[in-house]
């Protein structure tokens, strides 16, 4: 009985820890997606050409230069147009930049008492630099995630930029891994209104209509509703830090666990409802394993030598293998090839590790693995004063590739590029990660700037040699990548985020200067383009 409760406690604790990691990773992936779009829009909002146009609205030359900025920004967005509201005249403009048209033109005059113009006036009055919300696109009759961003100069609001991010793309990317039967993902705002729900992703009503419902109306479980209410009481404006996800054990209903994680850069929170099998498949095997172990222990009483060989030695070897797995150095857990209860347990643990750390589409490591590994790596490097090189890669014009060839072809393209990246790595300590969408990160410990440049050039060649046709790629007739590279001497106070940010700056330079190339920037200093 004592063993039963011990096993139950272990599996329950594993379920809670897995739920926390799963929610934190999903929330961070969503916030990273939104942060990327915010960063792109902020480039236009801080452009001198845009500021000059808003200060001299009817100057055609300045308008043309502003349009060029908007054109560059739109090419990186999941949208082909922007709306710009001018504070001085209250004129509303549309920058339409697609295959058929490239123009910026006035569409209306903004009125404060007009509900459809609330996006402009609410943003001007907001204490935030931007507002994120989900609403219907009345022209396309399709739900969008709207991003409204202030254009400021010396503290004065000159205008507001508005773009509609594709709702189905964001929600689909977030919830594509959820199985309807045993997991449900929900995004709510700080009022408890449901924005996204994995159960409704195939519903035209949810995707195309103004669907709104309160979480308290959707669920009758008092424990669930009260836990969400307590979470929302701490919400003040937009979340700036992820914090630690909260896990609530549900005693009634289909789901056994609810995890809540805030989504940075928004006032949203991600709720994941999971049953036990989702979090730890071995839970249902615990009674069988206990019975078998009890029989083995009983047998061990009569034969200490046999008990050591049959029970304690395999368990010790499994424990050693688990320690290596925790350090991410084990190729395979001990006992995985066995066809008994120990083999079942080893394979279950291995499967959980893979689900938590491997991107299912590309087979590369995911951001959760990178985050859990890099602290140890940077700790070792900082003690020896070692070098760290980081690369950020982005498939050029991947949205156009998806639009032209379809999402199935897009998935195959991602898999081919991921395989080419993985084949380029020869050292066991190098890490290639699917960072999100069509973006990848490469971590190269103990690699100097020359080695990082050589590796970046190798990646460019290997991807281009895949010769995947891409007729909408302005950089080449086939699929290519742009790369940002940085190298620095590792110190204990540094974080991976610092290196990723610097590499991302270099990546942005590569895109701005024509794509299908790499740009190197010292971790602190200036750079060059290849």
Secondary structure as GFF3:
##gff-version 3
##sequence-region A 1 530
A	DSSP	alpha_helix	2	45	.	.	.	ID=ss1
A	DSSP	alpha_helix	48	55	.	.	.	ID=ss2
A	DSSP	alpha_helix	60	74	.	.	.	ID=ss3
A	DSSP	beta_strand	81	86	.	.	.	ID=ss4
A	DSSP	beta_strand	91	97	.	.	.	ID=ss5
A	DSSP	beta_strand	102	109	.	.	.	ID=ss6
A	DSSP	three_ten_helix	115	117	.	.	.	ID=ss7
A	DSSP	alpha_helix	118	125	.	.	.	ID=ss8
A	DSSP	beta_strand	130	137	.	.	.	ID=ss9
A	DSSP	beta_strand	142	153	.	.	.	ID=ss10
A	DSSP	beta_strand	156	166	.	.	.	ID=ss11
A	DSSP	alpha_helix	167	175	.	.	.	ID=ss12
A	DSSP	beta_strand	183	188	.	.	.	ID=ss13
A	DSSP	beta_strand	194	197	.	.	.	ID=ss14
A	DSSP	three_ten_helix	198	200	.	.	.	ID=ss15
A	DSSP	alpha_helix	204	208	.	.	.	ID=ss16
A	DSSP	alpha_helix	215	218	.	.	.	ID=ss17
A	DSSP	alpha_helix	222	232	.	.	.	ID=ss18
A	DSSP	beta_strand	246	249	.	.	.	ID=ss19
A	DSSP	beta_strand	257	262	.	.	.	ID=ss20
A	DSSP	beta_strand	269	274	.	.	.	ID=ss21
A	DSSP	alpha_helix	276	279	.	.	.	ID=ss22
A	DSSP	three_ten_helix	281	285	.	.	.	ID=ss23
A	DSSP	alpha_helix	286	302	.	.	.	ID=ss24
A	DSSP	alpha_helix	304	307	.	.	.	ID=ss25
A	DSSP	pi_helix	308	312	.	.	.	ID=ss26
A	DSSP	alpha_helix	313	326	.	.	.	ID=ss27
A	DSSP	alpha_helix	341	357	.	.	.	ID=ss28
A	DSSP	alpha_helix	367	384	.	.	.	ID=ss29
A	DSSP	beta_strand	387	395	.	.	.	ID=ss30
A	DSSP	alpha_helix	398	405	.	.	.	ID=ss31
A	DSSP	alpha_helix	407	423	.	.	.	ID=ss32
A	DSSP	beta_strand	431	436	.	.	.	ID=ss33
A	DSSP	beta_strand	439	445	.	.	.	ID=ss34
A	DSSP	alpha_helix	449	464	.	.	.	ID=ss35
A	DSSP	beta_strand	481	489	.	.	.	ID=ss36
A	DSSP	alpha_helix	496	512	.	.	.	ID=ss37
A	DSSP	beta_strand	518	522	.	.	.	ID=ss38
A	DSSP	beta_strand	527	529	.	.	.	ID=ss39
###
